[in-house]
Every structure is written in structure tokens, then in C-alpha cells.
Amino acid sequence: MDIFKKCYDFHVVEEIKDAGLYSYFRTISSAQDPVVDMDGHKVVMLGSNNYLGLTNHPEVKAAARQAIAKYGTGCAGSRFLNGTLDIHVELEELLARFMHREAAVTFATGFQVNLGAISCLVERGDVVYLDKLDHACIIDGARLGFGTSVKFNHNDMDDLAHRLELRDRARAAMIVVDGVFSMEGDIVDLPRLTQLARTHGCRVMVDDAHGIGVLGDHGRGTAEHFGVEDGVDLVMGTFSKSLASVGGFVAGEERVINWIKHRARSMIFSAAPPPAAVAAVIKAIEIIEREPERRQQLWDNTRYMAKGLAELGFDTGESATPIIPVVVGEDRVAFVMARRLQEEGVFVNPVITPAVPPGRALLRTSYMATHRRQHLDRALTAFAKIGREVGVIQ
């Protein structure tokens, strides 16, 4: 057997392309603004995680340019060895203060945060409890550890309680969940989860990639939103959403962060985040703190679109965030609608099995503080036309 045989037999992408429905790796020729350039056309962007609209902010870009001028384009090594710059330390201190935690450590990507942090914390004999719809990087981080993974039904705290009751209390345990689930935009029941964790002596880690900058009075995410920050031991975040850059971090108790810094292989053996990316995050946090009205505008846009889509008759699931799914049913319908919407000047992301259950394919839409009402109305007009065209709405 040739190990490449599976690759040669993989024809589904060609079949989708031949049908003119392929909607991945689409090329954008402009910044992640509310309207982007695609194939010479202006398209309303409803597929970006640029929630606060900071990726093209003049101050953020200026900070990145200044960092390149001072430090160059890269660090030529890992944080562990020669790659730690003074601005890495500055950012980590800023993140710890912003998140109201003792310490923080940065990684080159958000995916690597969960790979490294979870795998080095969950050792042989330990147990990690995971929501069945946790992000892939949480699942992979748990797989890389030597502990036992136990999955509970999505956001079902009764099921989690039942599984915790079965645990051998001699085994150390941690619960790891998304704060905001990235496909359907629903929020974890963190008050009940933290209560269960206290009862059963478990630590709690929240992946708040889609919550930081969005939820909470100060943008600290899901735990602040629910007022349960004391019940969450570790908060993970990414820089590629609200923080306008690339990379990630985890924040918590200083001794725990110190362990992760010296044990997380995905940090120790990866190149340090580049200077421009680090400087961009520092400036983004500054803007978030001084301009809370951005978060308010984001929520105004979110409520407007949630109401508009619902009034058209679309199923938007259990979304409670700026991620609003439009459930369309079969995978092919999602591809057809994504392609037709792009032709009508609206960019959305089709999500199909296995990312969602069979028969629940959806169009993932997400919103920015910088969307204007005319952008949203143009999108609603396109959704109404295409939804009726394919029979998803009447």
C-alpha cells in the first residue's frame, strides 16, 4: 500500500469545484474591512472575526510598522531561547493586567496555546472533561496529553454533572470549554459549570477566542459576562479576532503560567510571535480600553442582523453573540447559497458535516463594529432573495 493512496482517491474537492460550488480558500485583495475586494468586485464581508474592526486601524498599523523598524521582521528563534523581546514581556504584563490575572504567556498561534497548555497540564492519571463541540485545538491538546478525555453533551450541564459523579476523586481533573462556540455562536453555561467544578474539585479552563473584546463590560470575555471570573482558573485567547493580529495567550495564576512556560512544547519549540504582531496587539488593547463604544456598536449591529434574519424566517439557532448561524439543512444547499450570496455581493462561510451534525449545514455569519447600516441592509436583501430562491424561506 502507498501511504499517498488516500490522497489520490480524494476526489470530493474536485467534484465540488466542477459543480462551481467550492467556497474555501477564496482570495481577498484588500484589508478585512466591512467591504472587501474579491475578483474585482466589492463584497460585504460577513465572514470575518475582526469583531471590533481593528485590523485596518491606522494606529494598529502604525504600531506594527514601528516595531518592524526597531526589531526587524522576526525573532529568529523561540521564546525559550533567543526569541524573547522586551515587547513580548510588555505584552504579557499588559494581558495579565487586562484580564485581571497574575500572569500570562504568549504563543505564536491560538491553536498552539491549547495544544501546549492542555497537553502539559493533563498528565498520566489525570482527567480532562470536554464539551463535544469544543474547538479542534482543545480536542487535539487533550489527545496530546497522557490523561483520560471524557466528553459531555454540548452545553449540557446535567450530563457533565453525571460524568463528574462517576469520577475517581483521587484523579486530578480539569474542565476545558469554549466560552463562545465558534460555529453557532452560543455561549457556554459558565455559571453552572463553575459551580459543578467547585463541587467536584476540578479546575476550569475557558477558550475565549471569540469572547475576549466582545463579552463583558470591559471586554474580558465570557467569565466577566457572567460575573464568575473567580471560578475560572485559566483563560485562553487569540490575537486573530478582536485583537487584530496573530498569535495567542493563556492567563492565570503565576505558578501555573510558569509551569506552562517551561513545559508547553508548542511554545518552547516554536518561533516567537513576530514583533509587528506583538506591537499590533498592544495597540489594539489600548484602543479597546479607551473606546468601549466599539463594543456597543458591535452589539447594535448584531441585534439588528439577528432581528432581520429572524423576521425573514431563517433559523439562527441558539446564537447569543456576533456569530449568527443561518441553518440551511443539507450540505449542498450551504454551498449553493454561499456561492449565490457571493454573486450578490455578500461573503459568508459555509459550514458542513462533520463540523455540524448531518442535516444541519449552515452559513456562518459574523459581524464587526465597523459595519454600517447600508452594509447590513444590503446583506439582508441578498439573504431574502437567495433564501427564497433555494426554498430555505418562503
Secondary structure, DSSP 8 states (H G I E B T S, - for coil): --TTHHHHT--HHHHHHHTT---SS----S-SSSEEEETTEEEEE-S---TTS-TT-HHHHHHHHHHHHHH-S--SSBTTTT---HHHHHHHHHHHHHTT-SEEEEESSHHHHHHHHHHHHS-TT-EEEEETT--HHHHHHHHHSSSEEEEE-TT-HHHHHHHHHTS-TTS-EEEEEESB-TTT--B--HHHHHHHHHHHT-EEEEE-TTTTTTSSTTS--HHHHHT-GGG-SEEEEESSSTTSSS-EEEEE-HHHHHHHHHH-HHHHTSB---HHHHHHHHHHHHHHHH-THHHHHHHHHHHHHHHHHHHHT-B-TT--SSEEEEEEESHHHHHHHHHHHHHTTEE-EEE-TTSS-TT-EEEEEE--TT--HHHHHHHHHHHHHHHHHHTS--
